[in-house]
Amino acid sequence: MFNLSNQTRPAYGGQAVVEGVMFGGKNYIVTAIRRKDGTIEYYEEPKQERPWIKRLQKVPFLRGIVGLVAASANGSKHLNFSTERYDSEPGEEANESTPSKLTMILGVAVIGVLSFLFGKLIFTVVPAVLADVLFQRITNNIAQNFIEGGIKIILLLVYILAIARTPMIKRLFQYHGAEHKVINAYEAGVELTVKRVQQFSTLHYRCGSSFIVFTVLVGVVIYSFFHYDSLWERIYQRILLLPVVIGVSYETLQATNKLRDVPFLRILGYPGLWLQKLTTREPDDKQVEVAIASFLRMRELDEAKQNVPTTTISIS
């Protein structure tokens, strides 16, 4: 499915939202959703990255942290759009220009960043506490680190399996699969039609689900270099090292993507792909159509910004 030559293409990223898919390009972020009346509606937002942020995004280990915070902020705004618009009455127009609306969107972005940071903090502290309290007899720090990592994996799997039972999350996971299919098809250089895109996998090496797995595995390794004598010392070590774990995990994720076509080394990305089997589902044709529409609109806006002629690709 893949070859190394296709990896010279731009590395686009995306995210599933309520009844739709968001894709981020070089200059624009676009979300396409399927309204209840069957129509496709877009939310288009130009990227407004400050120069100092763009410079940080080129620095290894720092770029992962900056990118995740930015993705959390942008994702919150687009998720808010999809939640508000997909079930609104036909003919009802969105009003994005009023001050109250802009204030609300900015508020959602801030909440998204804070939620991301709070979630990472809880996911870091709770397993450390459980490992220390439930396995007090095991005093070896390295063994405790492996137990802590195991508890993280168990909590993650329980959480995903629990939310996956709800109808909305099931459809969200289908759109997640549609997003991956479109990226895989684009990177393979095929025409982006529903029929062709459906032939591709719902799994992708660069997925955020894979990143979560790597934060657990990388954390076990990094924590092993630091000794602690008490639960509180263990907790504040985890909190202080969280940016390091995120930075190294992001670089690990990028490395597995580059090595995905190298025999034997491709297995480094398997743990993340296994988790994606829980966070993605096979989409139907209409869901793939929405994902293609979002991707093509993002590409169209990016190419127009760069004054590059746009290639028309059919959706069928």
C-alpha positions in Angstrom: 0.0 0.0 0.0 2.8 2.4 0.8 6.2 3.3 -0.6 8.9 5.6 0.5 8.5 8.0 -2.4 5.0 8.9 -1.3 6.4 10.1 2.1 7.7 13.2 0.3 4.1 14.4 0.1 2.9 16.9 2.7 2.1 15.1 6.0 -1.5 16.2 6.5 -3.3 15.5 9.7 -7.0 15.2 10.6 -9.5 14.6 13.3 -13.0 13.1 13.5 -15.7 15.4 14.7 -19.5 14.9 15.2 -20.8 13.7 11.8 -17.7 14.9 10.0 -13.9 15.2 9.6 -11.5 18.0 10.1 -8.3 18.3 8.0 -5.4 20.7 8.6 -3.3 21.9 5.7 -0.4 24.3 5.5 -2.6 27.4 5.4 -6.1 26.3 6.2 -8.0 24.0 8.6 -11.3 22.7 7.1 -14.1 20.7 8.6 -16.9 19.1 6.6 -20.0 17.7 8.3 -23.1 15.8 7.0 -26.2 17.8 8.0 -29.4 15.9 8.9 -30.9 17.0 5.6 -28.0 15.1 3.8 -26.1 18.2 2.7 -22.4 18.8 3.4 -21.4 22.0 5.3 -17.9 23.4 5.7 -16.2 25.3 8.4 -13.0 26.9 7.0 -10.4 28.7 9.1 -7.1 30.1 8.0 -4.1 29.2 10.1 -2.8 32.2 12.0 0.4 30.9 13.5 2.8 33.4 15.0 6.4 33.3 13.8 7.8 32.2 17.2 5.3 29.3 17.3 6.3 28.2 13.8 10.0 28.3 14.9 9.2 26.1 18.0 7.4 23.6 15.8 10.7 23.0 14.0 12.6 22.2 17.2 12.8 18.5 17.9 11.1 17.4 21.2 9.5 20.9 21.6 7.5 20.6 18.4 5.4 17.8 19.8 4.3 19.8 22.8 3.5 22.9 20.7 1.7 20.9 18.1 -0.5 19.0 20.6 -1.6 22.2 22.4 -2.4 23.9 19.1 -4.2 20.8 17.8 -6.3 20.7 21.0 -7.3 24.3 20.6 -8.1 24.0 16.9 -9.9 20.7 17.4 -12.1 22.2 20.1 -13.4 25.0 17.8 -14.1 22.6 15.0 -15.8 20.0 17.3 -17.9 22.8 18.7 -19.0 23.8 15.1 -19.9 20.2 14.2 -21.9 19.7 17.4 -23.9 22.9 16.8 -24.5 22.5 13.1 -25.1 18.9 12.2 -28.6 18.7 13.7 -29.7 22.4 13.1 -32.8 23.0 11.1 -32.4 23.1 7.3 -32.1 26.7 6.1 -30.8 27.9 9.4 -27.6 29.8 8.8 -24.6 29.9 11.1 -23.7 33.3 12.3 -19.9 33.3 12.9 -19.5 37.1 13.0 -21.2 38.2 16.2 -19.0 39.0 19.2 -20.8 36.5 21.4 -20.1 33.8 18.9 -16.4 34.7 18.6 -16.1 34.9 22.4 -17.7 31.4 22.7 -15.3 29.9 20.1 -12.3 31.4 21.9 -13.6 30.1 25.1 -14.1 26.6 23.7 -10.5 26.7 22.4 -9.1 27.6 25.9 -11.3 24.9 27.5 -9.9 22.4 24.9 -6.3 23.2 25.9 -7.0 23.0 29.6 -9.0 19.8 29.2 -6.1 18.2 27.3 -3.6 19.3 30.0 -5.9 18.2 32.8 -6.5 14.8 31.1 -2.8 14.2 30.7 -2.2 15.2 34.3 -4.9 12.8 35.6 -3.7 10.0 33.4 -0.2 10.5 34.7 -1.0 10.8 38.4 -3.7 8.2 39.0 -1.7 5.1 37.6 1.3 6.2 39.7 -0.9 6.3 42.9 -2.6 3.0 42.1 0.7 1.2 41.4 2.2 2.5 44.7 -0.9 1.7 46.9 -1.9 -1.6 45.4 1.6 -3.0 45.0 3.4 -1.8 48.1 5.3 -5.0 48.5 7.1 -4.5 45.2 9.9 -2.0 46.1 12.0 -2.1 42.9 11.4 1.2 41.1 11.8 -0.3 37.6 9.2 -3.0 38.4 6.9 -0.4 39.8 7.3 1.6 36.5 6.2 -1.4 34.5 3.2 -2.0 36.8 2.3 1.7 36.4 2.5 1.4 32.6 0.3 -1.7 32.7 -2.3 0.1 34.8 -2.3 3.0 32.3 -3.0 0.6 29.4 -5.8 -1.1 31.4 -7.4 2.3 32.3 -7.1 3.4 28.7 -8.7 0.3 27.3 -11.5 0.3 29.8 -12.2 4.0 29.0 -12.3 3.4 25.2 -14.4 0.3 25.4 -16.9 2.1 27.7 -17.4 5.2 25.5 -17.4 3.0 22.3 -20.8 1.6 23.4 -22.5 4.9 22.8 -24.0 5.5 19.3 -22.4 8.9 18.8 -18.9 7.6 19.6 -19.4 4.6 17.3 -20.1 7.0 14.5 -17.2 9.2 15.6 -14.9 6.2 15.3 -16.3 5.5 11.8 -15.4 9.0 10.8 -12.0 8.5 12.4 -11.6 5.5 10.1 -12.7 7.6 7.1 -10.1 10.2 7.9 -7.4 7.5 7.9 -8.6 6.0 4.6 -8.4 9.4 2.9 -4.9 10.1 4.2 -3.7 6.6 3.2 -5.2 6.9 -0.3 -3.6 10.4 -0.8 -0.2 9.2 0.4 -0.5 6.2 -2.0 -1.1 8.7 -4.9 -4.5 7.3 -6.0 -7.6 9.2 -7.2 -9.7 10.2 -4.2 -13.0 8.6 -5.1 -15.2 6.8 -2.6 -14.6 3.5 -4.3 -10.9 3.8 -4.3 -10.6 5.3 -0.8 -12.7 2.5 0.7 -10.0 0.0 -0.4 -7.5 1.5 2.1 -7.0 0.7 5.8 -8.6 2.5 8.7 -5.2 2.4 10.5 -2.3 4.9 10.1 1.1 5.1 11.8 0.8 8.9 12.5 -2.5 8.6 14.4 -3.0 10.3 17.8 -4.1 6.9 19.2 -0.6 5.6 18.5 0.8 8.7 20.3 -1.1 7.8 23.4 0.4 4.3 23.4 3.9 5.7 23.0 3.5 8.1 25.9 2.9 5.0 28.1 5.9 3.0 26.7 8.3 5.9 26.5 7.2 6.9 30.0 8.2 3.6 31.4 11.7 4.0 29.9 12.2 7.6 31.0 10.9 7.1 34.5 13.4 4.3 35.0 16.3 6.8 35.0 14.9 8.5 38.1 14.8 7.2 41.6 12.1 8.1 44.1 11.7 7.3 47.8 8.0 8.2 48.4 4.7 8.4 46.6 4.8 12.2 46.6 8.3 12.2 45.1 7.0 9.8 42.5 4.1 12.0 41.6 5.9 15.3 41.2 8.6 13.5 39.2 5.9 12.3 36.8 4.4 15.8 36.5 7.8 17.4 35.9 8.8 14.8 33.4 5.5 15.0 31.5 6.7 17.5 28.9 9.8 15.3 28.3 7.6 12.2 27.8 5.3 14.0 25.4 8.3 15.4 23.4 10.1 12.1 23.1 6.8 10.2 22.3 6.1 12.6 19.5 9.5 12.0 18.0 9.0 8.3 18.4 5.7 8.5 16.6 7.3 10.4 13.7 10.2 7.8 13.5 7.8 4.9 13.3 6.0 6.6 10.4 9.2 7.0 8.5 10.2 3.4 9.1 6.8 1.9 8.3 8.0 0.5 4.9 11.3 -0.9 6.3 11.2 -4.7 7.0 11.3 -5.7 10.6 11.4 -2.0 11.8 7.8 -1.5 10.9 6.8 -3.6 13.9 7.8 -0.6 16.1 4.5 1.0 15.2 2.3 -2.1 15.8 1.3 -1.2 19.4 -0.3 2.0 18.2 -2.0 0.3 15.3 -3.4 -2.3 17.7 -5.0 0.5 19.7 -6.4 2.0 16.6 -8.4 -1.2 16.0 -10.5 0.1 19.0 -10.6 3.8 18.1 -11.5 3.3 14.4 -14.4 1.6 12.6 -15.1 0.8 9.0 -17.0 3.9 7.6 -19.9 3.7 5.1 -19.7 5.4 1.7 -21.4 8.6 2.8 -19.0 9.1 5.7 -16.0 8.6 3.3 -17.6 11.1 1.0 -17.6 13.7 3.8 -14.0 13.0 4.6 -13.0 13.3 0.9 -14.9 16.6 0.7 -13.1 18.0 3.7 -9.7 17.0 2.4 -10.3 18.3 -1.1 -11.6 21.6 0.2 -8.6 22.0 2.4 -6.3 21.3 -0.5 -8.2 23.7 -2.7 -7.8 26.5 -0.2 -4.1 25.7 0.4 -3.4 25.6 -3.4 -5.3 28.9 -4.0 -3.2 30.5 -1.2 -0.1 29.4 -2.9 -1.4 30.3 -6.4 -1.1 26.8 -7.6 -3.6 25.5 -10.1 -6.1 23.2 -8.4 -6.6 19.7 -9.8 -10.2 18.6 -9.8 -10.8 15.1 -8.3 -14.3 13.6 -8.4 -16.2 12.3 -5.4 -18.3 9.3 -6.5 
